[in-house]
Structures are given as structure tokens and as C-alpha cells.
Amino acid sequence: MGITVFGIGEAVGRPDQVEIDVGVSVLAESVAEAASVAGEKAQVVTSALTSAGVAADDVATTEYSIRPEYDYSGNEQRLLGYRVSNIMRARLRDVTAAGPLVDVISSAGGDQTRVNGLSFGVSDETALQAEARESAWNDALAKATQLANLSGQGLGRATSIAETIRPPVAPVRMMAADMATEKTTPIQPGTTTVSVTLQVEFEAGA
């Protein structure tokens, strides 16, 4: 009978890129007016992103919506107008410029600016995964060795290895209203942690 254990390993690194979900949301009496103003504002925000050093290929539209908006405060609903939202995801490859970029965006889009959130990440996680994987293997081997000693049997070779990688997920949530209170938006990237879990089955030795 073999020995099966789980080994867990982590590796910590510094983010080298940040993705920002940014755009505009415009309310107007008609769809045509809302779409027109939203289009103009979105173009201004896009130009601001480009001027701030974001490459054109690093900007992609993630949401475009048109919907009626109502006031339900009375006994019956009242149409307020139509809201057009145009949200883009911009990838910034200099994390130190995230705060100033948010300020530029909010200034360019004005009161219609929306920053739905941002998240930091590592462009190439290969090295972090390798470090976490080695740590997970050492953890699994140590556990299996201890169990073999406790049970009075030797430890043979590994016959089965299954890997699970948990990607870093640590988005920073921020809404446009939060930006108005600061002259310069403080944004800290912190660290990124990659976790690897190995399920390893060892043969029982002599």
C-alpha cells in the first residue's frame, strides 16, 4: 500500500503590470444624445490613456451598454433618461504610473468617469510557478517521509503526481467617487503570490 500526500508551496513576487477597468457612463434624455456624449467622452479618455503611455494594443472595450433609467421614489416609475456606458480595460506596464494615470483619466472624463476596478499581476509567472512547485514538492516529500517513518516502512518512488496552480487574484476595487477626495490617487501594488498544490502518491519501500 502506498502513501499519498498533498504538498503546498508558495512564491511571492512583485507585480510588473496593472489592468484598469475604466470608461464613461452618461445619462441623457434620449439614446442618441447619451450615445453621442458617451462616444466623445470615451474618445477623450482613450486619448488620455495613449498620452499617458498606454499602448493602443493594450486597450480593449469590455462593456458597451444602453439602458433606460427610472426613478422609483414615487408611486409610479418615472423615466429619467437613457444611460450609455462604455468601459475599457487598459493594461499599464509600469505599476508606478497607476496613480497618476487614474488622475489623468478622471480629469479627462470628468463627472462621467468610471473606474470599476484595477488589478495587479505578473506578466510572466513562469519563474514564480517553478519556485512554488519546488516548495510544494519539498513539502510533499517531507510529509511522505515522516509518514513512512511513523508507519515503519520505507519510502519508494513517486508513482503519481497531480498539480493544481492557484493564480494570484488580488484586485483592488475603487469607484470613481473615491478619487475626488485626493489630489493624487495613492495606489500600492503590494505583492503577488502564486500557490501550487501537488498530490503525490509514493510507493511503499522495503
N, CA and C of each residue as an Amber inpcrd file, in Angstrom:
protein
   618
   0.8430000  -1.1900000   0.0000000   0.0000000   0.0000000   0.0000000
   0.8780000   1.2410000   0.0000000   0.5630000   2.1950000  -0.8430000
   1.3870000   3.3840000  -0.9760000   1.0170000   4.4840000   0.0120000
   1.6920000   5.5890000  -0.1220000   1.4550000   6.7630000   0.7140000
   1.0930000   7.9310000  -0.1950000  -0.0340000   8.5650000   0.0740000
  -0.4780000   9.7130000  -0.7180000  -0.5260000  10.9510000   0.1630000
   0.1010000  12.0250000  -0.3060000   0.1560000  13.2640000   0.4710000
  -0.1180000  14.4580000  -0.4380000  -0.4120000  15.5850000   0.1950000
  -0.5570000  16.8550000  -0.5070000   0.5910000  17.7650000  -0.0870000
   1.2690000  18.3280000  -1.0500000   2.3230000  19.3000000  -0.7740000
   1.8800000  20.6740000  -1.2520000   2.1210000  21.6880000  -0.4450000
   1.6940000  23.0480000  -0.7770000   2.9030000  23.9740000  -0.7860000
   3.0190000  24.7540000  -1.8430000   4.1310000  25.6930000  -1.9550000
   3.6710000  27.0340000  -2.4800000   4.3320000  28.0860000  -2.0240000
   4.0030000  29.4410000  -2.4710000   5.2660000  30.1870000  -2.8690000
   5.0900000  31.1400000  -3.7750000   6.1740000  32.0240000  -4.1800000
   5.6140000  33.4360000  -4.2830000   6.3710000  34.3870000  -3.7690000
   5.9200000  35.7780000  -3.7270000   6.7720000  36.6270000  -4.6650000
   6.1160000  37.4420000  -5.4600000   6.8240000  38.3220000  -6.3830000
   6.1960000  39.6990000  -6.4270000   6.8380000  40.5990000  -7.1210000
   6.3520000  41.9590000  -7.2710000   5.6020000  42.1030000  -8.5960000
   4.3990000  42.6700000  -8.5780000   3.6670000  42.8920000  -9.8310000
   4.4430000  43.8150000 -10.7640000   4.3590000  43.5440000 -12.0560000
   5.0120000  44.4130000 -13.0340000   4.0260000  44.9740000 -14.0560000
   2.7220000  44.7510000 -13.8260000   1.7130000  45.3400000 -14.6960000
   0.4090000  45.5020000 -13.9210000  -0.4360000  46.3850000 -14.4040000
  -1.7290000  46.6210000 -13.7700000  -2.7770000  46.8020000 -14.8560000
  -3.9380000  46.1970000 -14.6500000  -5.0600000  46.3440000 -15.5670000
  -6.1340000  47.1950000 -14.9030000  -6.5960000  48.2140000 -15.6150000
  -7.5840000  49.1450000 -15.0780000  -8.8380000  49.1000000 -15.9350000
  -9.9870000  48.8650000 -15.3070000 -11.2750000  48.9210000 -15.9960000
 -11.8030000  50.3420000 -15.8780000 -11.7710000  51.0630000 -16.9790000
 -12.0930000  52.4870000 -16.9530000 -12.9710000  52.8480000 -18.1420000
 -13.7710000  53.8750000 -17.9740000 -14.6100000  54.3230000 -19.0760000
 -15.5070000  55.4600000 -18.6510000 -16.6420000  55.5620000 -19.3220000
 -17.5830000  56.6420000 -19.0370000 -18.9990000  56.0860000 -18.9500000
 -19.8380000  56.7940000 -18.2200000 -21.2530000  56.4540000 -18.1150000
 -22.0420000  57.7540000 -18.2000000 -22.9200000  57.8660000 -19.2070000
 -23.6140000  59.1150000 -19.4940000 -25.1210000  58.9040000 -19.4620000
 -25.8270000  59.7830000 -18.7550000 -27.2820000  59.7630000 -18.7160000
 -27.8080000  60.9820000 -19.4660000 -28.7270000  60.7510000 -20.4100000
 -29.3150000  61.8380000 -21.1870000 -30.7660000  61.5130000 -21.4910000
 -31.5050000  62.4990000 -22.0100000 -32.9270000  62.3120000 -22.2570000
 -33.2050000  61.3230000 -23.3750000 -32.3060000  61.2260000 -24.3330000
 -32.5130000  60.3130000 -25.4580000 -31.3000000  59.4140000 -25.6260000
 -31.5380000  58.2910000 -26.3060000 -30.4370000  57.3610000 -26.5760000
 -29.3960000  58.0280000 -27.4580000 -29.8520000  58.7700000 -28.4530000
 -28.9310000  59.4110000 -29.3840000 -28.0070000  60.3900000 -28.6670000
 -28.5810000  61.2040000 -27.7670000 -27.7620000  62.1700000 -27.0460000
 -26.7860000  61.4770000 -26.1140000 -27.2560000  60.4570000 -25.3850000
 -26.3870000  59.7350000 -24.4550000 -25.2480000  59.0460000 -25.1950000
 -25.5700000  58.4280000 -26.3410000 -24.5490000  57.7220000 -27.1180000
 -23.5250000  58.6960000 -27.6850000 -23.9990000  59.8580000 -28.1050000
 -23.0980000  60.8480000 -28.6820000 -22.1200000  61.3790000 -27.6370000
 -22.6480000  61.7570000 -26.4730000 -21.7890000  62.2920000 -25.4130000
 -20.8340000  61.2150000 -24.9010000 -21.3540000  59.9940000 -24.7380000
 -20.5080000  58.8930000 -24.2680000 -19.3810000  58.6180000 -25.2570000
 -19.6970000  58.6950000 -26.5470000 -18.6760000  58.4690000 -27.5620000
 -17.5740000  59.5090000 -27.5030000 -17.9830000  60.7710000 -27.3250000
 -17.0000000  61.8470000 -27.2320000 -16.1270000  61.6880000 -25.9800000
 -16.7740000  61.4040000 -24.8520000 -16.0420000  61.2450000 -23.6030000
 -15.1000000  60.0420000 -23.6530000 -15.5720000  58.9490000 -24.2470000
 -14.7360000  57.7480000 -24.3480000 -13.5030000  58.0140000 -25.1970000
 -13.6740000  58.8140000 -26.2430000 -12.5380000  59.1530000 -27.0940000
 -11.5230000  60.0000000 -26.3380000 -12.0290000  60.9080000 -25.4970000
 -11.1380000  61.7340000 -24.6800000 -10.3570000  60.8630000 -23.6950000
 -11.0520000  59.9070000 -23.0690000 -10.3820000  59.0050000 -22.1230000
  -9.3490000  58.1490000 -22.8430000  -9.6990000  57.6550000 -24.0300000
  -8.7610000  56.8400000 -24.8130000  -7.5130000  57.6410000 -25.1630000
  -7.7120000  58.8800000 -25.5720000  -6.5730000  59.7460000 -25.9050000
  -5.7120000  59.9920000 -24.6770000  -6.3600000  60.1410000 -23.5170000
  -5.6190000  60.3520000 -22.2720000  -4.7740000  59.1230000 -21.9370000
  -5.3330000  57.9300000 -22.1660000  -4.5830000  56.7000000 -21.9260000
  -3.3550000  56.6330000 -22.8270000  -3.5570000  56.9490000 -24.1070000
  -2.4500000  56.9110000 -25.0610000  -1.3770000  57.9250000 -24.6910000
  -1.8090000  59.1310000 -24.3140000  -0.8570000  60.1760000 -23.9330000
  -0.0790000  59.8030000 -22.6850000  -0.6980000  58.9940000 -21.8210000
  -0.0450000  58.5740000 -20.5780000   0.8970000  57.3910000 -20.7940000
   0.9890000  56.9080000 -22.0230000   1.9340000  55.8440000 -22.3250000
   1.3510000  54.4580000 -22.4720000   0.0120000  54.3290000 -22.4550000
  -0.6190000  53.0210000 -22.6590000  -0.6800000  52.7320000 -24.1470000
  -0.1430000  51.5950000 -24.5560000  -0.1310000  51.2340000 -25.9680000
  -1.5450000  50.9560000 -26.4690000  -1.7900000  51.2660000 -27.7440000
  -3.1140000  51.0620000 -28.3330000  -3.5370000  49.5990000 -28.2400000
  -2.5900000  48.6780000 -28.3950000  -2.9080000  47.2470000 -28.3300000
  -3.2410000  46.8000000 -26.9120000  -2.9600000  47.6410000 -25.9170000
  -3.2350000  47.2960000 -24.5250000  -4.5420000  47.9000000 -24.0280000
  -5.3680000  48.3750000 -24.9420000  -6.6830000  48.9190000 -24.5970000
  -7.7490000  48.1430000 -25.3560000  -8.7280000  47.5920000 -24.6450000
  -9.7940000  46.8180000 -25.2880000 -11.1290000  47.1250000 -24.6190000
 -12.1770000  47.2720000 -25.4210000 -13.5130000  47.5100000 -24.8830000
 -14.0460000  46.2270000 -24.2560000 -14.5200000  46.3190000 -23.0160000
 -15.0520000  45.1490000 -22.3200000 -16.5560000  45.2470000 -22.0880000
 -17.1090000  46.4570000 -22.1900000 -18.5560000  46.6170000 -21.9740000
 -19.0720000  47.8350000 -22.7240000 -20.1840000  47.6490000 -23.4080000
 -20.9050000  48.7700000 -24.0040000 -22.3840000  48.4770000 -23.8190000
 -23.0710000  49.3500000 -23.0950000 -24.4750000  49.0800000 -22.8000000
 -25.3200000  50.3430000 -22.9400000 -26.5860000  50.1290000 -23.3330000
 -27.5860000  51.1930000 -23.4080000 -28.8170000  50.6840000 -22.6700000
 -29.2680000  51.4630000 -21.6910000 -30.4230000  51.0050000 -20.9260000
 -31.2150000  52.2100000 -20.3950000 -32.5360000  52.0640000 -20.2720000
 -33.3340000  53.1320000 -19.6690000 -33.0960000  53.1830000 -18.1720000
 -33.2270000  54.3720000 -17.5980000 -33.0450000  54.5330000 -16.1560000
 -34.2960000  55.2040000 -15.5840000 -34.8120000  54.6450000 -14.4880000
 -36.0810000  55.1130000 -13.9290000 -35.9050000  55.6080000 -12.4990000
 -36.8230000  56.4710000 -12.0920000 -36.9260000  56.9130000 -10.7080000
 -38.1180000  56.1920000 -10.0900000 -37.8650000  55.4040000  -9.0410000
 -38.9210000  54.6180000  -8.4070000 -39.3260000  55.2070000  -7.0500000
 -38.9570000  56.4560000  -6.7770000 -39.2120000  57.0250000  -5.4640000
 -40.6860000  57.3430000  -5.2240000 -41.4710000  57.5660000  -6.2810000
 -42.8890000  57.8760000  -6.1300000 -43.7590000  56.6400000  -6.2100000
 -45.0390000  56.8430000  -6.4180000 -45.9710000  55.7250000  -6.5310000
 -45.8690000  55.0280000  -7.8770000 -45.2570000  55.6860000  -8.8300000
 -45.0920000  55.0640000 -10.1420000 -43.7040000  55.4050000 -10.6870000
 -43.2130000  54.5510000 -11.5720000 -41.8770000  54.7760000 -12.1000000
 -41.8750000  55.9470000 -13.0900000 -40.7860000  56.6980000 -13.0510000
 -40.6500000  57.8420000 -13.9430000 -39.3470000  57.6910000 -14.7110000
 -39.4300000  57.8050000 -16.0250000 -38.2470000  57.6650000 -16.8600000
 -37.3370000  58.8780000 -16.6960000 -36.0990000  58.6080000 -16.2610000
 -35.1220000  59.6810000 -16.0980000 -34.3590000  59.9530000 -17.3840000
 -34.2160000  58.9320000 -18.1840000 -33.4630000  59.0580000 -19.4320000
 -32.8210000  57.7340000 -19.7900000 -31.7970000  57.8090000 -20.5940000
 -31.1120000  56.6140000 -21.0590000 -29.6260000  56.7160000 -20.7180000
 -29.1060000  55.6250000 -20.1730000 -27.7030000  55.6120000 -19.7590000
 -26.8790000  54.7580000 -20.7230000 -25.8190000  55.3460000 -21.2110000
 -24.8810000  54.6460000 -22.0840000 -23.5480000  54.5130000 -21.3420000
 -23.0770000  53.2920000 -21.2250000 -21.7940000  53.0260000 -20.5600000
 -20.8140000  52.4230000 -21.5550000 -19.6170000  52.9330000 -21.5390000
 -18.5530000  52.4280000 -22.4110000 -17.3270000  52.1940000 -21.5360000
 -17.0240000  50.9300000 -21.2600000 -15.9380000  50.5640000 -20.3500000
 -14.8200000  49.8610000 -21.1120000 -13.6050000  50.2640000 -20.8330000
 -12.4260000  49.6690000 -21.4750000 -11.4940000  49.0800000 -20.4170000
 -10.7130000  48.1070000 -20.8250000  -9.6700000  47.5600000 -19.9530000
  -8.3210000  47.9620000 -20.5200000  -7.5690000  48.6980000 -19.7170000
  -6.2610000  49.1790000 -20.1490000  -5.1730000  48.4990000 -19.3350000
  -4.1640000  48.0030000 -20.0230000  -3.0350000  47.3610000 -19.3400000
  -1.8660000  48.3310000 -19.3050000  -1.4250000  48.6410000 -18.1020000
  -0.3020000  49.5480000 -17.8990000   0.9000000  48.7260000 -17.4690000
   2.0030000  48.8710000 -18.1730000   3.1760000  48.0420000 -17.9070000
   4.1990000  48.7310000 -17.0030000   3.7660000  49.8070000 -16.3540000
   4.5760000  50.4870000 -15.3480000   3.6770000  50.7220000 -14.1400000
   3.7930000  49.8760000 -13.1210000   2.8660000  49.9420000 -11.9830000
   3.0090000  51.2420000 -11.1970000   4.1820000  51.8760000 -11.2660000
   4.3710000  53.1170000 -10.5160000   3.5550000  54.2620000 -11.1100000
   3.0890000  54.0880000 -12.3460000   2.3300000  55.1430000 -13.0110000
   0.8250000  54.9650000 -12.8430000   0.3980000  53.9810000 -12.0550000
  -1.0330000  53.6920000 -11.9110000  -1.7930000  54.8550000 -11.2900000
  -1.2750000  55.4110000 -10.1990000  -1.9510000  56.5270000  -9.5400000
  -2.0990000  57.7400000 -10.4310000  -0.9910000  58.2260000 -11.0100000
  -1.0980000  59.3580000 -11.9310000  -2.0170000  59.0850000 -13.1120000
  -2.0390000  57.8300000 -13.6010000  -2.9110000  57.5110000 -14.7230000
  -4.3750000  57.6390000 -14.3350000  -4.7330000  57.1750000 -13.1400000
  -6.1140000  57.3100000 -12.6700000  -6.5030000  58.7820000 -12.5760000
  -5.5740000  59.6170000 -12.1310000  -5.8500000  61.0560000 -12.0430000
  -6.0790000  61.6610000 -13.4220000  -5.2520000  61.2480000 -14.3910000
  -5.3980000  61.7460000 -15.7570000  -6.7490000  61.3370000 -16.3360000
  -7.1370000  60.0850000 -16.0900000  -8.4020000  59.5750000 -16.6020000
  -9.5880000  60.3170000 -16.0040000  -9.5590000  60.5180000 -14.6920000
 -10.6790000  61.1870000 -14.0250000 -10.8030000  62.6290000 -14.4820000
  -9.6620000  63.2600000 -14.7410000  -9.6850000  64.6330000 -15.2350000
 -10.2230000  64.7010000 -16.6550000  -9.8340000  63.7320000 -17.4870000
 -10.2600000  63.7380000 -18.8860000 -11.7510000  63.4420000 -19.0270000
 -12.2480000  62.4800000 -18.2620000 -13.6530000  62.0750000 -18.3900000
 -14.6210000  62.9110000 -17.5830000 -14.1060000  63.6630000 -16.6110000
 -14.9780000  64.4980000 -15.7880000 -15.9210000  63.6750000 -14.9270000
 -17.1130000  64.2230000 -14.6970000 -18.0820000  63.5670000 -13.8200000
 -18.6240000  62.2580000 -14.3960000 -18.4310000  62.0480000 -15.6800000
 -18.9050000  60.8050000 -16.3040000 -17.8890000  59.6660000 -16.1940000
 -16.7390000  59.9340000 -15.5910000 -15.6920000  58.9120000 -15.4810000
 -16.1250000  57.7600000 -14.5910000 -15.7880000  56.5700000 -15.0000000
 -15.9960000  55.3850000 -14.1840000 -14.7000000  54.5760000 -14.1430000
 -14.2440000  54.2860000 -12.9240000 -13.1400000  53.3460000 -12.7210000
 -13.7090000  52.2000000 -11.9130000 -13.9990000  51.1000000 -12.5850000
 -14.6850000  49.9870000 -11.9340000 -13.7600000  49.1150000 -11.1030000
 -12.4770000  49.2380000 -11.3170000 -11.5470000  48.4570000 -10.5120000
 -10.2260000  48.2990000 -11.2300000  -9.2410000  47.8370000 -10.5030000
  -7.9450000  47.5580000 -11.1040000  -7.3190000  46.3590000 -10.4130000
  -6.4440000  45.6860000 -11.1240000  -5.7870000  44.5080000 -10.5610000
  -4.3390000  44.4610000 -11.0200000  -3.4710000  44.0850000 -10.0950000
  -2.0570000  43.9650000 -10.3880000  -1.7280000  42.5220000 -10.7380000
  -0.6950000  42.3470000 -11.5370000  -0.3010000  40.9980000 -11.9170000
   1.1360000  40.9460000 -12.3940000   1.5770000  39.7410000 -12.6750000
   2.9190000  39.4940000 -13.1980000   2.7760000  39.0330000 -14.6370000
   3.4750000  39.6930000 -15.5370000   3.3310000  39.3860000 -16.9580000
   3.7860000  37.9640000 -17.2890000   4.8160000  37.4750000 -16.6120000
   5.3070000  36.1100000 -16.8270000   5.4550000  35.4280000 -15.4690000
   4.5550000  34.4980000 -15.1810000   4.5500000  33.8300000 -13.8770000
   5.3810000  32.5490000 -13.8660000   6.1050000  32.2820000 -14.9370000
   6.8480000  31.0210000 -15.0540000   7.8130000  30.8110000 -13.8890000
   8.6050000  31.8290000 -13.5690000   9.5960000  31.6880000 -12.5080000
   8.9250000  31.5040000 -11.1450000   7.8390000  32.2380000 -10.8960000
   7.1270000  32.0960000  -9.6220000   6.5020000  30.7070000  -9.5050000
   5.9480000  30.2040000 -10.5950000   5.3550000  28.8660000 -10.5730000
   6.4110000  27.8020000 -10.2970000   7.5790000  27.9630000 -10.9070000
   8.6570000  26.9840000 -10.7000000   9.1060000  26.9890000  -9.2430000
   9.2290000  28.1640000  -8.6600000   9.6340000  28.2680000  -7.2480000
   8.5850000  27.6580000  -6.3290000   7.3080000  27.9510000  -6.6080000
   6.2280000  27.4040000  -5.7870000   6.1270000  25.8880000  -5.9500000
   6.3620000  25.4110000  -7.1540000   6.3040000  23.9670000  -7.4260000
   7.3870000  23.2170000  -6.6540000   8.6060000  23.7680000  -6.6360000
   9.6980000  23.1310000  -5.8990000   9.3870000  23.1020000  -4.4100000
   8.8190000  24.2020000  -3.9110000   8.4500000  24.2530000  -2.4960000
   7.3680000  23.2260000  -2.1780000   6.4000000  23.0790000  -3.0920000
   5.3300000  22.0990000  -2.8880000   5.8820000  20.6720000  -2.8940000
   6.8420000  20.3970000  -3.7840000   7.4480000  19.0600000  -3.8280000
   8.1950000  18.7570000  -2.5330000   8.9730000  19.7130000  -2.0510000
   9.7060000  19.5020000  -0.8040000   8.7480000  19.2600000   0.3560000
   7.6290000  19.9650000   0.3440000   6.6190000  19.7820000   1.3860000
   6.0170000  18.3840000   1.3130000   5.6890000  17.9520000   0.0920000
   5.1080000  16.6190000  -0.0870000   6.0910000  15.5250000   0.3190000
   7.3510000  15.6960000  -0.0710000   8.3650000  14.6910000   0.2450000
   8.5910000  14.5960000   1.7520000   8.6150000  15.7420000   2.4250000
   8.8110000  15.7400000   3.8770000   7.6570000  15.0420000   4.5890000
   6.4480000  15.2960000   4.1450000   5.2840000  14.6590000   4.7610000
   5.2950000  13.1530000   4.5310000   5.6040000  12.7630000   3.2870000
   5.6190000  11.3340000   2.9670000   6.7160000  10.6050000   3.7390000
   7.8770000  11.2510000   3.8840000   8.9850000  10.6450000   4.6190000
   8.6110000  10.4460000   6.0920000   7.9660000  11.4530000   6.6640000
   7.5440000  11.3340000   8.0570000   6.5200000  10.2170000   8.2410000
   5.5620000  10.1350000   7.3310000   4.5380000   9.0910000   7.4230000
   5.1560000   7.7060000   7.2580000   6.1230000   7.5920000   6.3630000
   6.7890000   6.3020000   6.1680000   7.5280000   5.8790000   7.4410000
   8.2120000   6.8260000   8.0690000   8.9320000   6.5210000   9.3130000
   7.9760000   6.1470000  10.4320000   6.8730000   6.8930000  10.5280000
   5.9000000   6.6080000  11.5840000   5.2500000   5.2450000  11.4070000
   5.0750000   4.8290000  10.1680000   4.3990000   3.5570000   9.9020000
   5.3770000   2.3890000   9.7850000   6.6750000   2.6790000   9.9260000
   7.6770000   1.6240000   9.9130000   7.9290000   1.0270000   8.5490000
   7.7390000   1.8100000   7.5140000   8.0160000   1.3140000   6.1690000
   8.9080000   2.3000000   5.4300000   9.5560000   1.8170000   4.4080000
  10.3960000   2.6830000   3.6070000   9.5600000   3.4870000   2.6200000
  10.2130000   4.4560000   2.0140000   9.5290000   5.2860000   1.0250000
  10.1180000   5.0350000  -0.3490000   9.2600000   4.6220000  -1.2660000
   9.7030000   4.3390000  -2.6190000   9.5750000   5.5610000  -3.5240000
   9.5580000   5.3080000  -4.8160000   9.4970000   6.4030000  -5.7950000
   8.0660000   6.9380000  -5.9200000   7.9580000   8.1330000  -6.4440000
   6.6350000   8.7220000  -6.6970000   6.0320000   8.0750000  -7.9410000
   4.8200000   7.6030000  -7.8170000   4.1650000   6.9290000  -8.9430000
   3.0680000   7.7860000  -9.5820000   2.6400000   8.8230000  -8.8860000
   1.5730000   9.6770000  -9.4190000   1.7230000  11.0830000  -8.8540000
   1.6490000  12.0780000  -9.7410000   1.7480000  13.4760000  -9.3200000
   0.6680000  14.2820000 -10.0430000  -0.1660000  14.9560000  -9.2720000
  -1.1960000  15.8300000  -9.8430000  -0.9880000  17.2420000  -9.3180000
  -1.0020000  18.2080000 -10.2210000  -0.6820000  19.5850000  -9.8470000
  -1.8910000  20.5070000  -9.9900000  -2.0460000  21.4000000  -9.0240000
  -3.0550000  22.4510000  -9.0940000  -2.3760000  23.7830000  -8.8250000
  -2.5120000  24.7120000  -9.7620000  -1.9150000  26.0390000  -9.6100000
  -3.0190000  27.0490000  -9.3440000  -2.8780000  27.7730000  -8.2780000
  -3.8440000  28.8330000  -7.9660000  -3.2440000  30.1650000  -8.3800000
  -3.7810000  30.7580000  -9.4320000  -3.2300000  32.0260000  -9.9040000
  -3.4980000  33.1410000  -8.9000000  -2.6700000  34.1530000  -8.9100000
  -2.8750000  35.2640000  -7.9790000  -4.1420000  36.0300000  -8.3280000
  -4.9880000  36.2510000  -7.3500000  -6.2050000  37.0320000  -7.5360000
  -6.2890000  38.0210000  -6.3850000  -5.8890000  39.2430000  -6.6500000
  -5.9240000  40.2620000  -5.5960000  -6.2630000  41.6170000  -6.1850000
  -7.4920000  41.7420000  -6.7710000  -7.8490000  43.0240000  -7.3690000
  -8.0580000  44.1080000  -6.3270000  -7.7360000  45.3290000  -6.7090000
  -8.0040000  46.4910000  -5.8700000  -9.2510000  47.1670000  -6.4070000
 -10.2960000  47.2210000  -5.6100000 -11.5520000  47.8050000  -6.0420000
 -11.5900000  49.2870000  -5.7040000 -12.0280000  50.0840000  -6.6530000
 -12.1080000  51.5170000  -6.4290000 -13.1400000  52.1000000  -7.3790000
 -14.0060000  52.9280000  -6.8740000 -15.0150000  53.5880000  -7.6940000
 -14.6000000  55.0280000  -7.9310000 -15.1820000  55.6300000  -8.9650000
 -14.8080000  56.9780000  -9.3560000 -15.0140000  57.9840000  -8.2370000
 -16.0440000  57.7930000  -7.4260000 -16.3350000  58.7440000  -6.3580000
 -15.2070000  58.8180000  -5.3370000 -14.4510000  57.7370000  -5.2050000
 -13.3730000  57.7100000  -4.2320000 -12.1870000  58.5770000  -4.6410000
 -12.1050000  58.9120000  -5.9210000 -10.9360000  59.6050000  -6.4080000
 -10.9970000  61.1000000  -6.1760000 -12.1910000  61.6320000  -5.9750000
 -12.3470000  63.0750000  -5.9080000 -11.7690000  63.6760000  -4.6340000
 -11.5430000  62.8680000  -3.6030000 -11.0910000  63.3900000  -2.3140000
  -9.5830000  63.5540000  -2.2470000  -8.8530000  63.0390000  -3.2080000
  -7.3960000  63.1120000  -3.1700000  -6.8760000  63.8610000  -4.3940000
  -5.8480000  64.7070000  -4.1800000  -5.2310000  65.3880000  -5.3070000
  -4.4240000  64.4020000  -6.1400000  -3.7650000  63.4800000  -5.4610000
  -3.0300000  62.4220000  -6.1480000  -3.5160000  61.0940000  -5.5970000
  -3.9630000  60.2290000  -6.4790000  -4.5210000  58.9580000  -6.0410000
  -3.4110000  58.0050000  -5.6060000  -3.3730000  57.5900000  -4.3310000
  -2.3520000  56.6500000  -3.8700000  -2.7570000  55.2150000  -4.1890000
  -1.9110000  54.5240000  -4.9250000  -2.1760000  53.1270000  -5.2770000
  -0.9160000  52.3170000  -5.0170000  -1.0440000  51.2790000  -4.1930000
   0.0940000  50.4380000  -3.8290000  -0.0710000  49.0450000  -4.4360000
   0.8960000  48.5790000  -5.2120000   0.7720000  47.2660000  -5.8620000
   0.9170000  46.0810000  -4.9250000   1.6210000  46.2730000  -3.7950000
   1.8140000  45.1490000  -2.8780000   2.6140000  44.0320000  -3.5210000
   2.2840000  42.7930000  -3.1780000   2.9840000  41.6380000  -3.7350000
   1.9820000  40.6610000  -4.3520000   2.5070000  39.7910000  -5.1810000
   1.6980000  38.7660000  -5.8340000   2.1680000  37.3900000  -5.3740000
   1.2310000  36.5420000  -4.9840000   1.5680000  35.2030000  -4.5030000
   0.9740000  34.1350000  -5.4190000   1.8310000  33.2390000  -5.8810000
   1.3940000  32.0890000  -6.6750000   1.4600000  30.8500000  -5.7950000
   0.3930000  30.0610000  -5.7910000   0.3270000  28.8650000  -4.9500000
   0.2050000  27.6120000  -5.8180000   0.9880000  26.6090000  -5.4750000
   0.9560000  25.3210000  -6.1810000   0.6860000  24.2130000  -5.1720000
  -0.2610000  23.3400000  -5.5000000  -0.5540000  22.1670000  -4.6760000
  -0.2630000  20.9100000  -5.4820000   0.4840000  20.0030000  -4.8910000
   0.8020000  18.7280000  -5.5330000   0.1900000  17.5850000  -4.7380000
  -0.5230000  16.7170000  -5.4250000  -0.9760000  15.4670000  -4.8250000
  -0.0420000  14.3750000  -5.3370000   0.7340000  13.8220000  -4.4180000
   1.7730000  12.8630000  -4.8170000   1.5110000  11.5080000  -4.1400000
   1.5940000  10.4630000  -4.9360000   1.4780000   9.1000000  -4.4130000
   2.8310000   8.4140000  -4.5230000   3.3020000   7.9190000  -3.3890000
   4.5980000   7.2300000  -3.3440000   4.3810000   5.7220000  -3.1530000
   5.2980000   4.9500000  -3.7140000   5.2990000   3.5190000  -3.4230000
   5.8380000   3.2880000  -2.0100000   5.3900000   2.2350000  -1.3930000
   5.9430000   1.8400000  -0.0940000   7.2390000   1.0990000  -0.3360000
   8.2940000   1.5020000   0.3970000   9.5820000   0.8480000   0.2400000
   9.7130000  -0.3580000   1.1380000  10.8630000  -0.9620000   1.0710000
  11.1070000  -2.1440000   1.8850000  11.3320000  -1.7510000   3.3480000
